[in-house]
Amino acid sequence: MTERTATKLSGNAPDARQKLEQKYQFFKNLLSRNNIVLEQMTSLERMIHEGGSFTREEAVTLVEAMAEHCRHLAQDVNALCDGQFPELFESIETAAGNALNALNRQRTFDFSTLILPLEEITLEHLEEVGGKAANLGEIRNKIGLPTPSGFAVTASAAALFLEQTDLLDTLRHQLAAMDLSDIAALEKVCAKASERIMTAPLPPALEQGLMDKTREIINRFGPKVRLAVRSSAVCEDSDASFAGQHASVLGAAPATLSRAWSAVVASAFTARAVFYRRTKGYSEQDVMMSVLVLTMIESKASGVLYTIDPNSAHSDDLLLAAAWGLGVSVVDGSMDVDFWRVRREDKQILVTHVADKKSEFVVLAQGGIVSRPVQETLREQPCLTPTQVDILADYALRLEAHYGMPMDIEWALDEKDQLIILQARPLQRADGLNQAECCKLVPGRAPLLFGGQTASPGAASGPVYIVQPDHELSAVPQGAILVARQTSPTYVAAMGKVAGIITDVGSPNGHMASVAREFGIPTLVGAGTGTALLTHGMEITLDATNQVVYAGQVAEILSKRKPVNLMKGSPVYKSLQEAMKFINPLHLVDPQLPEFSAQGCRSLHDIIRFAHEMAMQEMFRLSDGLSPHTGVARELRAVLPFRVLLVDLGGGITSKAASSWVELADLRCAPLIALLQGMGHPRIPKFAGRTQENQPPPTCYAVVSDTYVNLSGRLGNHFATIDSYSGPVINDNYITFSFKGGAAQYEQRVRRTLVLAGILRRQGFRVTQSADSLRAEIRKYDQRRFLERLDMLGRLLAAVRALDWRLDDDSEIARYVDAFMNGDYAFSHQ
């Protein structure tokens, strides 16, 4: 309601009505903020579950915004309820503070340990020396395979250096406001960062440590020794390999060690390295650069060995690639290389391919490496003998057995024909290798139930357990598929036991759906007839992803894998998971329990659940102490699938209306009459899924005058608000319409909202649409045209509610828009 409208409607109204107006305004504010926080919570859940990239800063910004909206929401509910819940503010600060602490938690560094010899390093030093160094130390000291000699410059050394230069805070500030897809801008920022690193002096303790290690290496290996100075950033060679993202300086002379160290540290701030780690969920501090310094192997041949075929779902053969000289051409793919496929059971060579190897990389005497032609007699000779292939296969299987996972191994053959391990890291198979094309139905299987909306994806099998709203959830057996009439936060108590959930009605944006996603429980809502078609105890398979229920166990869909989440397992991802413990869990599930209180709120989800419940209860009690003639909320008697409680601000209801009920004939609110007329249009299918006996229908509130309506509430599975003033003065007239949610998979909800947006735009509305949320506005039309638009809105809301839309393709959007505009409100074209 605009200020001008409120002034027009108030006039000399009694104090009671003015108080009612104020309370309704607080209620409107609360509903708006409640929806905003739920949408923000959904955004955080999408960060966790949908696999998109996000930064720590983005998550922090979103949580801070949620906390601020919760503070305003607490003010609204206290204003609405006469200050009954001051404890709510402390609960908000506690939950938000814990969430932000989890997101902002940063590791500390031990500046007393700047260098560790390889002889002392194992996987226990992973956090200090990074994956590459920790794995090589493990291989040398625990598995007993040959490796080069060397040492690691710890991540603490890089942290000390970056703290001294103040580079990290500067770069973090610059990246926070940057679109990482703007490569040019990113490269400009990163180039300056790298330049600062290369020109900045090293901390004295680090400089002295490197000088001492240089003398030690020369004394042991002689002045002609050359070094491989390699990146070993913390988190490198883990779930995120960082393969090729950071630099190595090969063939470095001992005198250039300090500069080589700086070059490797600077490589963590190249545009590609920054883009990669932020896309994968790593901040700059998460990938603090440790540097591995090794004696350079004068390699006759080098290469890579995989302990599985990463491009096959079934093959466990070992794959071996090799080239003459250093392994640069093998890892960067710049030249043809020799290849062997080896059967793991008996190490028999199954395939041999010998390439024409025209060039090789070698170490220069003065330092560095260079490419040179391969001797003519060696170009088409294999780099390895069968015996050497067998030795490498044995090394590979020992490494895989030790780590308990497939491995990606780099190796070298030195001038004495000794095979040496240079690096080993986990190897992952490619995603979706054995996944068939997605289909709605499993061939040869007739569905028991088809339809509904995915609240939480996945498949599960188990016995049906049908529950009623007052059912004792402790009786639900482990592994059951819980089937209920509607979604309810009370079912949270059973989520530790159930394998899946099916409800006849419900929304994927609701409280239960949010918690089901948190628990990872396959959940199908809005299935329509689950409680009628499924019988207690029968064995079923729920495919929530495709909205299908089958009899018995369907192994084909139970074995499907979820899509890979690029962020999963990263430090940023884990910190958001930790923060979500103070945001998403819903502990307040039953308003009748004593712990359902402001003090009992332990998460931001609890805050909005509590505030919404208290506000709804207060709105329901608005008539307490008020005369029917001074703004009492009265129920509209109409054939609708939801209750409408009317609050008259003046002229919206005839004075002859009864004290408790309002007949349609008693309405004088032209905007509301137009809306209801549209909802009852004869070409719209009758409202489906009406509330059954003992199931109270949802309640909508309508504040009315003769020319004004504000109707808000859940219409079926959607939340909508219509605010309109339609009077004789054109400049005063407006309609605003907001729409959120709906029962369907995320992509279908978005397409559905695009259909609404298309219809509204054709009616002259200005529309703002984001995902499955929509806001539309139209102003300054005459009253007749506005009432026509409101009639159309009524038809649109009824059509949306009465129809279970299944929009599986973007091409369907235009057809639905055309159908509605042509008067096909049942969308019979489908």
C-alpha positions in Angstrom: 0.0 0.0 0.0 1.4 3.4 -0.9 1.6 6.2 1.6 -0.9 8.2 -0.6 -3.3 5.3 -0.6 -3.0 4.7 3.1 -3.8 8.4 3.7 -6.9 8.2 1.4 -8.2 5.1 3.1 -7.6 6.2 6.7 -9.3 9.5 6.8 -10.9 9.9 10.3 -11.0 6.2 11.0 -11.1 5.1 14.6 -7.8 4.3 16.4 -8.6 0.6 16.3 -8.6 0.7 12.5 -5.4 2.7 12.4 -3.8 0.2 14.6 -5.0 -2.6 12.3 -3.5 -0.8 9.3 -0.2 -0.5 11.1 -0.2 -4.2 12.1 -1.0 -5.3 8.6 1.9 -3.2 7.3 4.2 -4.9 9.8 2.8 -8.2 8.7 3.4 -7.3 5.0 6.9 -6.3 5.8 7.5 -9.6 7.7 6.1 -11.7 4.9 8.3 -9.9 2.4 11.4 -10.4 4.5 10.5 -14.0 5.3 10.4 -14.7 1.5 13.7 -12.9 1.0 15.5 -14.9 3.7 14.0 -18.2 2.3 15.2 -17.2 -1.2 18.7 -16.4 0.2 18.7 -19.7 2.1 17.8 -21.4 -1.2 20.7 -19.6 -2.9 23.1 -21.0 -0.2 21.6 -24.4 -0.7 22.1 -24.1 -4.5 25.8 -23.2 -3.8 26.1 -26.5 -1.9 24.1 -28.8 -4.1 24.1 -27.5 -7.7 27.8 -27.5 -8.2 28.2 -23.9 -9.4 31.3 -21.9 -8.4 31.2 -19.4 -5.6 33.7 -17.5 -3.4 34.0 -17.2 0.3 33.3 -13.5 -0.1 30.0 -14.2 -1.9 28.8 -16.6 0.8 29.8 -14.1 3.5 27.9 -11.3 1.7 24.8 -13.4 1.4 24.8 -14.5 5.1 25.3 -10.9 6.2 22.3 -9.9 4.1 20.3 -12.7 5.6 21.2 -11.6 9.1 20.2 -8.0 8.4 16.8 -9.1 7.0 16.3 -11.3 10.1 17.0 -8.3 12.3 14.3 -6.3 10.5 12.0 -9.3 10.6 12.5 -9.5 14.4 11.6 -5.8 14.6 8.4 -6.4 12.5 7.2 -9.3 14.6 7.9 -7.4 17.8 6.0 -4.4 16.5 3.2 -6.6 15.4 3.1 -8.5 18.7 3.6 -5.6 21.0 7.3 -6.4 21.8 6.7 -9.9 23.1 9.9 -11.4 21.7 13.0 -9.3 22.5 15.1 -12.4 22.9 14.8 -13.0 19.2 17.5 -10.3 18.6 20.1 -12.2 20.7 19.2 -15.5 18.9 19.8 -13.8 15.6 23.2 -12.5 16.6 24.3 -15.9 18.0 23.2 -17.9 14.9 24.6 -15.3 12.4 27.8 -14.8 14.4 28.5 -18.6 14.4 27.8 -18.8 10.7 30.1 -15.9 9.8 32.8 -17.2 12.1 32.7 -20.5 10.2 33.0 -18.8 6.9 35.7 -16.4 7.9 37.8 -19.0 9.8 41.4 -18.9 8.5 44.4 -21.1 9.1 47.4 -20.0 11.0 51.0 -20.5 10.1 54.1 -21.5 12.1 56.7 -19.0 11.0 59.4 -20.9 13.0 59.5 -23.7 10.4 60.4 -22.4 7.0 62.3 -25.4 5.5 61.9 -29.2 5.9 64.3 -31.8 4.4 62.6 -34.4 2.3 64.0 -37.1 4.6 61.7 -35.9 7.4 58.5 -35.4 5.3 55.4 -37.7 5.2 51.7 -37.1 4.6 51.5 -35.9 8.2 53.1 -32.7 6.9 50.5 -32.1 4.2 49.2 -28.9 5.6 52.7 -27.4 5.8 54.4 -28.6 2.6 51.4 -29.3 0.2 50.4 -32.4 -1.6 53.3 -32.8 -4.0 56.1 -32.6 -1.3 54.1 -34.6 1.2 53.4 -37.4 -1.3 57.0 -37.5 -2.4 58.2 -37.7 1.2 55.7 -40.5 1.8 56.9 -42.4 -1.2 60.5 -42.0 -0.2 60.2 -42.6 3.6 57.2 -44.9 4.0 56.9 -46.9 0.7 60.6 -47.0 0.1 60.6 -46.2 -3.6 63.5 -44.1 -5.2 63.0 -40.4 -5.4 65.3 -37.4 -5.9 66.9 -35.7 -2.9 65.7 -32.3 -1.8 63.7 -30.2 0.7 60.5 -28.3 0.9 60.1 -24.6 1.6 57.0 -24.5 3.7 53.7 -22.7 3.2 54.5 -20.7 6.3 57.5 -19.2 4.4 55.2 -18.0 1.6 52.7 -16.7 4.2 55.5 -14.8 6.0 56.6 -13.3 2.7 53.1 -12.3 1.6 52.3 -10.8 5.0 55.5 -8.8 4.7 54.5 -7.5 1.2 50.8 -7.0 2.1 50.0 -8.5 -1.2 47.4 -11.0 -0.1 45.0 -8.4 1.4 45.4 -6.1 -1.7 44.7 -8.9 -4.1 41.7 -10.2 -2.1 40.2 -6.7 -2.1 40.7 -6.3 -5.9 39.3 -9.8 -6.7 36.2 -9.3 -4.5 34.8 -6.7 -6.9 35.9 -8.4 -10.1 34.1 -10.6 -12.6 36.5 -13.5 -13.0 35.2 -14.1 -16.6 36.7 -10.7 -17.5 40.0 -12.3 -18.4 41.7 -9.0 -19.5 41.0 -7.3 -16.2 42.0 -10.4 -14.2 45.3 -10.7 -16.1 46.0 -7.0 -15.5 45.6 -7.4 -11.7 47.5 -10.6 -11.6 50.4 -9.3 -13.6 50.9 -6.5 -11.1 50.7 -9.0 -8.2 53.3 -11.3 -9.9 55.6 -8.3 -10.5 55.4 -7.3 -6.9 56.4 -10.8 -5.8 59.4 -11.0 -8.2 60.8 -7.6 -7.0 60.0 -7.9 -3.2 62.9 -8.9 -0.9 62.6 -12.2 0.9 62.3 -12.3 4.7 65.8 -12.5 6.2 65.2 -15.8 7.9 64.0 -17.4 4.6 66.9 -15.8 2.6 69.4 -17.3 5.1 67.7 -20.7 5.1 67.9 -20.9 1.3 71.5 -19.9 1.3 72.3 -22.6 3.9 70.5 -25.2 1.8 72.3 -24.1 -1.3 75.7 -24.6 0.3 74.6 -28.0 1.6 73.5 -29.2 -1.9 76.7 -28.0 -3.6 78.8 -29.7 -0.9 76.9 -33.0 -1.5 76.4 -33.0 -5.3 79.0 -30.6 -6.6 78.8 -27.2 -8.1 77.4 -28.4 -11.4 74.2 -29.7 -9.7 71.0 -28.3 -11.1 67.7 -28.0 -9.3 64.0 -28.6 -10.1 62.1 -26.0 -8.1 58.4 -27.1 -8.2 55.1 -25.9 -6.9 53.6 -27.8 -4.0 50.8 -25.5 -2.9 48.6 -26.5 0.0 45.6 -28.4 -1.4 47.5 -29.2 -4.6 47.5 -32.8 -5.7 44.4 -33.5 -3.6 40.7 -33.7 -4.8 41.6 -30.7 -6.9 44.7 -31.6 -8.7 45.8 -28.0 -9.8 47.6 -29.8 -12.6 49.5 -27.4 -14.7 48.2 -24.3 -12.9 51.4 -23.5 -11.1 55.0 -23.1 -12.4 58.1 -25.2 -12.0 61.6 -23.9 -12.7 63.6 -26.8 -14.1 67.4 -26.9 -14.3 67.9 -23.9 -11.9 71.5 -23.2 -10.9 71.9 -23.2 -7.1 72.8 -19.5 -7.2 69.4 -18.6 -8.6 67.3 -20.6 -6.0 65.9 -17.5 -4.3 64.6 -16.1 -7.6 63.3 -19.5 -8.7 61.4 -19.7 -5.4 59.8 -16.2 -6.0 58.8 -17.3 -9.5 57.0 -20.4 -8.2 55.2 -18.3 -5.6 54.3 -15.7 -8.2 52.7 -18.5 -10.4 50.0 -18.8 -7.8 48.8 -15.4 -8.8 48.6 -15.8 -12.5 45.1 -15.3 -14.1 44.7 -19.0 -14.8 45.7 -20.1 -11.3 43.3 -17.5 -9.7 40.4 -18.5 -12.0 41.0 -22.2 -11.4 41.1 -22.2 -7.7 38.2 -19.8 -7.3 36.1 -21.8 -9.7 37.0 -24.9 -7.6 36.3 -23.3 -4.2 39.8 -22.3 -3.0 40.8 -18.9 -1.7 44.3 -17.5 -1.9 45.0 -18.5 1.7 43.8 -22.0 1.1 46.4 -22.5 -1.6 49.4 -21.0 0.2 52.4 -22.0 -1.9 54.9 -24.5 -0.5 57.9 -25.0 -2.9 59.6 -28.4 -3.4 63.3 -28.2 -4.3 64.8 -31.3 -5.8 68.1 -32.3 -7.4 67.5 -32.3 -11.1 67.5 -35.8 -12.7 69.5 -36.0 -15.9 66.7 -38.0 -17.5 67.3 -40.4 -20.4 63.5 -40.8 -20.5 60.5 -39.6 -18.5 56.8 -40.0 -18.5 53.5 -40.6 -16.8 51.7 -43.7 -15.6 48.0 -44.1 -14.8 46.9 -47.0 -12.6 43.5 -47.1 -14.3 42.0 -45.9 -17.6 40.4 -42.7 -16.5 38.2 -42.6 -19.7 36.6 -46.0 -19.1 34.1 -47.1 -16.4 35.4 -50.6 -16.4 39.1 -50.9 -17.4 41.7 -51.2 -14.7 44.6 -51.5 -17.1 47.7 -49.5 -16.4 48.4 -46.8 -19.0 52.1 -45.7 -19.5 53.4 -42.9 -21.6 57.1 -42.0 -22.2 59.4 -39.6 -24.1 63.1 -39.2 -24.4 64.7 -36.6 -22.0 62.6 -34.7 -19.5 58.9 -35.4 -19.2 57.8 -31.9 -20.3 56.3 -33.1 -23.6 54.5 -35.9 -21.9 52.7 -33.7 -19.4 51.9 -30.9 -21.7 50.9 -33.1 -24.7 53.1 -31.2 -27.1 54.7 -34.2 -28.8 53.9 -37.8 -29.8 55.0 -40.2 -27.1 55.4 -43.9 -26.6 52.4 -45.7 -25.1 51.9 -49.1 -23.3 48.7 -50.6 -21.9 49.5 -53.1 -19.2 47.1 -55.6 -17.6 47.3 -55.2 -13.8 46.7 -58.9 -12.9 49.9 -60.2 -14.4 51.6 -57.0 -15.7 51.4 -58.4 -19.3 51.8 -55.7 -22.0 48.6 -55.6 -24.0 49.4 -52.7 -26.3 52.6 -51.1 -27.4 52.8 -48.0 -29.5 56.2 -46.5 -30.4 56.0 -42.9 -31.6 58.4 -41.0 -33.9 60.0 -38.8 -31.2 61.6 -36.0 -33.0 62.8 -33.9 -30.1 63.5 -34.0 -26.4 64.0 -31.6 -23.5 67.3 -31.6 -21.7 69.0 -29.6 -18.9 71.5 -26.9 -20.0 74.9 -26.8 -18.3 74.4 -23.1 -17.5 70.9 -23.7 -16.1 67.5 -24.0 -17.6 66.2 -26.5 -20.1 66.1 -26.6 -23.9 64.5 -28.7 -26.7 66.8 -30.5 -29.1 66.5 -33.1 -31.8 66.5 -36.7 -30.8 69.3 -38.8 -32.3 68.1 -40.3 -35.5 68.7 -43.9 -34.3 66.5 -43.3 -31.2 63.6 -41.5 -32.8 61.6 -44.7 -33.4 63.1 -46.8 -30.6 61.0 -47.4 -27.5 62.0 -45.3 -24.5 61.6 -48.3 -22.2 62.5 -52.0 -22.3 59.8 -54.6 -21.3 61.7 -55.1 -18.0 61.6 -51.3 -17.3 57.8 -51.3 -18.1 57.4 -54.2 -15.6 59.3 -52.3 -12.9 57.2 -49.2 -13.4 54.0 -51.3 -13.2 55.2 -52.8 -10.0 55.9 -49.3 -8.6 52.5 -48.2 -9.7 50.6 -51.0 -8.0 52.6 -50.5 -4.8 51.7 -46.8 -4.8 48.0 -47.6 -5.5 47.9 -50.2 -2.7 49.5 -47.8 -0.2 47.1 -44.9 -1.0 44.1 -47.1 -1.6 43.0 -45.2 -4.7 44.0 -44.9 -8.4 47.1 -42.8 -8.9 48.7 -40.5 -11.5 52.4 -40.9 -11.4 55.3 -39.0 -13.0 58.7 -40.9 -13.2 62.1 -40.5 -14.8 64.9 -42.9 -16.0 68.3 -41.5 -15.0 71.6 -42.0 -16.7 72.3 -45.1 -14.7 69.0 -46.7 -15.9 67.4 -46.3 -12.5 63.7 -45.6 -12.5 62.8 -42.7 -10.1 59.4 -41.5 -8.9 59.0 -37.7 -9.3 55.4 -37.2 -8.3 52.2 -39.1 -7.4 48.7 -37.8 -7.0 45.1 -39.2 -6.9 43.5 -40.0 -10.3 39.8 -39.6 -10.9 37.7 -41.2 -13.6 35.8 -38.9 -16.0 32.3 -38.0 -14.9 29.2 -39.8 -16.3 31.0 -42.5 -18.2 28.5 -45.2 -17.6 25.4 -43.1 -17.4 22.7 -43.7 -19.9 20.7 -40.9 -21.5 18.1 -39.6 -19.0 14.7 -41.0 -19.5 11.5 -40.5 -17.5 10.5 -44.2 -17.3 12.6 -47.4 -17.0 11.9 -49.7 -19.9 9.8 -52.6 -19.0 8.7 -51.1 -15.7 5.1 -49.8 -15.3 5.0 -46.9 -12.8 2.7 -46.9 -9.8 2.8 -43.2 -9.7 4.0 -40.6 -12.2 4.2 -36.9 -11.6 4.9 -34.4 -8.8 7.9 -32.2 -8.2 11.4 -33.0 -7.1 12.2 -31.5 -3.7 15.4 -33.4 -3.2 16.8 -35.5 -6.1 17.9 -39.1 -6.0 16.5 -42.6 -5.9 15.7 -44.9 -2.9 13.9 -48.2 -2.3 12.1 -49.4 0.8 8.7 -50.3 2.4 5.9 -47.7 2.3 5.0 -46.2 5.6 1.9 -43.9 5.5 1.7 -41.4 8.2 -1.1 -39.0 9.3 -0.5 -35.5 10.7 -0.8 -36.7 14.3 1.2 -39.9 13.8 3.9 -41.0 16.2 7.0 -40.7 14.2 9.0 -42.9 16.5 7.2 -45.9 15.0 8.6 -45.2 11.5 11.1 -48.1 10.7 14.6 -47.6 9.4 14.8 -47.4 5.7 11.1 -46.8 5.0 9.7 -44.5 2.3 7.6 -42.0 4.3 4.3 -41.2 2.5 2.1 -38.4 3.7 -0.8 -36.2 2.6 1.3 -33.0 2.8 4.7 -31.7 3.7 5.3 -30.8 7.3 8.3 -29.6 9.3 7.4 -32.2 11.9 8.8 -34.9 9.6 12.3 -33.6 10.3 12.3 -35.9 13.4 12.1 -39.0 11.1 14.7 -37.9 8.5 17.4 -39.8 10.2 15.6 -43.0 9.5 13.7 -42.7 6.3 15.1 -43.5 2.9 12.8 -41.2 1.0 9.7 -39.1 1.2 6.5 -38.8 -0.9 3.7 -36.3 -0.3 0.5 -35.6 -2.1 0.9 -31.9 -1.9 3.8 -29.5 -1.0 6.3 -27.2 -2.4 10.0 -27.7 -3.1 10.6 -24.3 -1.6 9.0 -25.2 1.8 10.7 -25.8 5.1 10.5 -29.6 4.9 12.0 -29.6 1.4 14.9 -27.4 2.5 15.7 -29.9 5.3 15.3 -32.9 3.0 17.9 -31.3 0.7 20.1 -30.8 3.7 19.8 -34.5 4.7 20.1 -35.6 1.0 16.9 -37.6 1.2 15.2 -38.2 -2.1 11.9 -36.4 -1.8 8.9 -36.1 -4.2 6.2 -33.6 -3.3 3.0 -32.7 -5.0 2.5 -36.3 -6.2 -1.2 -35.9 -5.9 -2.4 -39.5 -5.0 0.4 -41.2 -3.1 -1.6 -41.8 0.0 -4.4 -43.3 -2.1 -2.4 -45.5 -4.5 0.4 -46.7 -2.2 -0.4 -49.2 0.5 1.3 -49.6 3.9 4.2 -52.0 3.8 4.5 -52.5 0.1 8.1 -52.4 -1.4 8.6 -49.5 -3.8 11.4 -47.6 -5.6 11.2 -43.8 -5.6 12.9 -42.0 -8.4 12.6 -38.5 -7.1 14.7 -37.1 -9.9 12.3 -38.2 -12.6 9.1 -38.1 -10.4 8.3 -41.8 -10.8 7.4 -44.5 -8.2 7.7 -48.2 -9.2 6.7 -51.4 -7.4 9.5 -53.4 -6.0 13.2 -52.6 -6.3 14.5 -51.1 -9.5 18.3 -51.6 -9.4 18.9 -49.7 -12.6 18.1 -46.3 -11.1 19.4 -47.1 -7.6 22.9 -47.3 -9.0 22.8 -43.9 -10.8 25.5 -41.4 -9.7 24.9 -37.8 -8.9 26.5 -35.1 -11.0 30.0 -34.0 -9.8 30.1 -30.9 -7.8 33.2 -28.9 -8.7 33.2 -27.2 -5.3 32.7 -30.2 -3.2 35.4 -30.9 -0.7 37.1 -27.6 -1.2 37.9 -25.3 1.8 35.3 -22.7 0.8 32.7 -25.5 0.3 33.5 -27.0 3.7 33.3 -23.6 5.4 29.9 -23.0 3.9 28.8 -26.5 5.0 29.9 -25.6 8.5 28.1 -22.2 8.4 24.9 -23.9 7.2 24.7 -25.7 10.5 23.7 -22.3 12.0 21.5 -21.3 9.0 19.5 -24.2 7.6 18.6 -26.8 10.3 15.0 -26.5 11.5 14.7 -27.3 15.2 11.4 -25.6 15.8 8.9 -28.0 14.1 5.9 -28.0 16.5 4.4 -24.7 17.8 2.8 -26.7 20.6 6.1 -27.6 22.2 7.6 -25.4 25.0 10.9 -25.1 23.1 9.1 -23.3 20.3 10.2 -20.0 21.6 12.4 -17.0 20.8 15.1 -18.4 23.1 14.8 -21.8 21.3 15.9 -20.5 18.0 19.3 -22.0 17.1 19.4 -21.2 13.4 18.3 -18.5 11.0 15.8 -21.0 9.7 14.4 -21.2 13.2 14.2 -17.4 13.4 12.0 -17.0 10.3 9.9 -20.1 11.2 9.2 -18.7 14.7 8.6 -15.2 13.5 6.2 -16.3 10.7 4.3 -18.5 13.0 3.9 -15.8 15.7 2.9 -13.3 13.0 0.3 -15.6 11.5 -1.2 -16.3 15.0 -1.3 -12.6 15.7 -3.1 -11.9 12.4 -5.6 -14.6 13.3 -6.2 -12.8 16.6 -6.7 -9.4 15.0 -10.4 -9.4 15.9 -9.8 -9.8 19.6 -11.2 -6.7 21.4 -12.4 -5.1 18.2 -16.0 -4.4 17.1 -17.1 -5.9 13.8 -17.7 -2.3 12.5 -14.1 -1.1 13.2 -12.0 -3.5 11.0 -12.6 -7.0 12.2 -11.1 -9.8 10.0 -14.1 -11.7 8.6 -14.1 -14.7 6.4 -15.4 -14.6 2.9 -17.9 -17.4 2.1 -16.9 -18.6 -1.3 -16.1 -21.9 -3.1 -12.3 -21.6 -3.1 -9.5 -24.0 -2.1 -8.3 -21.5 0.4 -9.8 -19.3 3.1 -10.0 -15.5 2.6 -10.0 -13.3 5.7 -11.1 -9.8 4.9 -10.0 -6.7 6.7 -12.1 -3.7 5.6 -10.4 -0.3 5.7 -13.6 1.3 4.6 -16.1 0.7 1.8 -14.9 -2.8 0.9 -17.8 -4.6 2.5 -21.4 -3.6 2.6 -22.6 -2.5 6.1 -25.3 -5.1 5.8 -22.8 -8.0 6.0 -23.0 -10.4 8.9 -20.6 -10.0 11.7 -18.5 -13.2 11.1 -19.1 -14.0 7.4 -19.0 -12.1 4.2 -21.0 -13.3 1.2 -19.8 -12.6 -2.3 -22.8 -10.3 -2.7 -21.6 -8.2 0.2 -18.3 -7.4 -1.4 -17.9 -3.8 -2.6 -14.2 -4.0 -3.3 -14.0 -3.7 -7.1 -10.4 -5.1 -7.4 -11.1 -8.2 -5.3 -14.4 -8.8 -7.1 -12.5 -8.7 -10.4 -9.8 -11.2 -9.1 -12.5 -13.6 -7.9 -14.4 -13.3 -11.1 -11.3 -14.3 -13.0 -10.6 -17.3 -10.7 -14.1 -18.6 -11.4 -13.9 -18.3 -15.2 -15.9 -21.2 -16.7 -13.0 -22.3 -19.0 -10.6 -22.9 -16.1 -10.5 -26.5 -14.7 -12.0 -26.9 -11.3 -9.5 -26.5 -8.5 -7.7 -29.8 -8.1 -6.6 -31.3 -4.9 -8.9 -29.5 -2.5 -8.3 -29.9 1.1 -9.9 -33.0 2.5 -11.7 -33.4 5.8 -9.7 -32.6 8.9 -7.2 -30.8 6.6 -7.6 -27.0 7.1 -7.2 -25.0 3.9 -4.5 -22.4 3.7 -5.5 -18.8 4.7 -5.1 -15.7 2.5 -5.6 -12.2 3.9 -7.2 -9.5 1.9 -7.2 -5.9 3.1 -9.8 -4.0 1.2 -11.6 -0.8 0.5 -14.0 0.0 -2.3 -11.0 0.7 -4.6 -8.1 -1.1 -3.0 -7.0 -4.7 -2.4 -4.0 -6.3 -0.9 -4.3 -10.1 -1.3 -1.5 -12.2 0.0 -1.0 -15.9 0.8 -0.2 -19.3 -0.5 -2.4 -20.2 -3.4 -1.8 -23.9 -3.8 1.9 -24.4 -4.0 2.7 -20.8 -4.9 3.0 -17.7 -2.8 1.5 -14.6 -4.5 0.8 -11.0 -3.5 -1.4 -8.6 -5.4 -1.6 -5.0 -4.4 -3.8 -2.7 -6.4 -5.6 0.6 -6.3 -8.2 1.0 -9.0 -10.1 4.3 -8.7 -11.4 7.1 -10.9 -8.2 9.1 -11.1 -5.9 7.5 -13.7 -2.6 8.8 -12.1 -3.5 7.0 -8.8 -4.1 3.6 -10.3 -1.6 0.7 -10.2 -1.2 -3.0 -9.9 1.8 -4.8 -8.4 2.0 -8.6 -8.5 4.7 -10.8 -7.0 5.0 -14.6 -7.4 7.3 -17.1 -5.9 7.8 -20.8 -6.0 5.6 -23.6 -7.1 5.9 -27.3 -7.0 8.3 -28.6 -9.6 12.0 -29.1 -10.3 14.1 -26.0 -10.3 14.3 -25.8 -14.1 10.6 -26.3 -14.5 9.8 -23.6 -11.9 12.0 -21.2 -13.9 10.2 -22.1 -17.1 6.8 -21.7 -15.4 7.8 -18.3 -14.2 8.9 -17.4 -17.8 5.4 -18.4 -19.0 3.9 -16.0 -16.4 6.3 -13.3 -17.4 5.4 -13.7 -21.1 1.6 -13.5 -20.4 2.0 -10.5 -18.1 4.2 -8.6 -20.6 1.5 -9.2 -23.3 -0.9 -7.5 -20.9 1.3 -4.5 -20.6 3.0 -5.2 -17.3 6.6 -4.3 -16.6 8.1 -7.6 -15.4 11.3 -8.4 -13.4 12.0 -12.1 -13.3 14.8 -13.9 -11.5 14.9 -17.7 -11.4 11.4 -18.7 -10.1 10.6 -15.3 -8.6 8.7 -12.6 -10.5 7.5 -9.1 -9.9 5.2 -7.3 -12.3 3.8 -3.8 -12.3 1.5 -1.7 -14.3 0.4 2.0 -13.7 -1.8 4.8 -14.9 -4.6 3.0 -16.7 -8.2 3.8 -16.3 -10.3 1.8 -13.8 -12.0 -0.4 -16.4 -8.7 -1.6 -17.9 -7.3 -2.2 -14.5 -10.2 -4.3 -13.5 -9.8 -6.3 -16.8 -6.1 -6.9 -15.8 -7.2 -8.1 -12.4 -9.7 -10.5 -13.9 -6.9 -11.8 -16.1 -4.6 -12.2 -13.0 -7.4 -14.2 -11.3 -7.5 -16.5 -14.3 -3.8 -16.8 -14.4 -3.5 -17.7 -10.7 -6.3 -20.3 -11.0 -4.8 -21.8 -14.1 -1.4 -22.1 -12.4 -2.9 -23.6 -9.3 -5.2 -26.1 -11.0 -2.7 -27.4 -13.5 0.4 -29.5 -12.7 2.7 -27.9 -15.3 5.5 -30.0 -16.7 7.7 -27.7 -18.7 10.6 -29.9 -19.8 11.8 -27.8 -22.7 12.3 -24.1 -23.3 10.4 -24.4 -26.6 7.2 -25.0 -24.6 7.2 -21.6 -23.0 5.9 -19.7 -26.1 3.2 -22.3 -26.7 1.8 -22.0 -23.1 1.8 -18.2 -23.4 -0.1 -18.4 -26.7 -2.5 -20.9 -25.3 -3.4 -18.7 -22.4 -3.7 -15.6 -24.5 -6.1 -17.5 -26.8 -8.3 -18.4 -23.9 -7.1 -22.0 -23.5 -6.8 -21.8 -19.7 -6.7 -25.6 -19.4 -3.7 -25.6 -21.7 -5.3 -28.4 -23.7 -2.7 -28.1 -26.4 -0.5 -30.2 -24.2 
